[in-house]
């Protein structure tokens, strides 16, 4: 059964990352990655907002770290992550505060599940402190250069 196979490490990825955004209509955009994947942002009530994409990126980045490492011990019975934040507008401009990521991961009973459960707090911490590129970039702060071509 496929869910019983240990997780494999993802293939090595290039260091440079790129996405392109194309306006579809006022307030609605299509984002395309270098591999041709697309997603729509804004516009309709069902579309993700840019802030929701940022929160999603944080959750996805840490979840991938946690899933690959714990999945080598045992495949989870359930794996859910919530990310909450408060949007603030103050003298520093608009930004998010009080970002909280909550993992709810359940592993099967037995030695393999026990090993994954023991590892979970450590890999969540390591993802937060050094592995997750998205949250690390936010926490460290990075200048963004804008250009008009």
Secondary structure, DSSP 8 states (H G I E B T S, - for coil): -GGGS---------S---EEEEEEETTEEEEEETTS-EEEESSSTTSB-HHHHHHHHHHHHHHHHHHHHHHTT--EEEEEEEEEEEEEEETTEEEEEEEEEEEEEEE-SSHHHHHHHHHHHHHHHHIIIII-HHHHHHHH---------
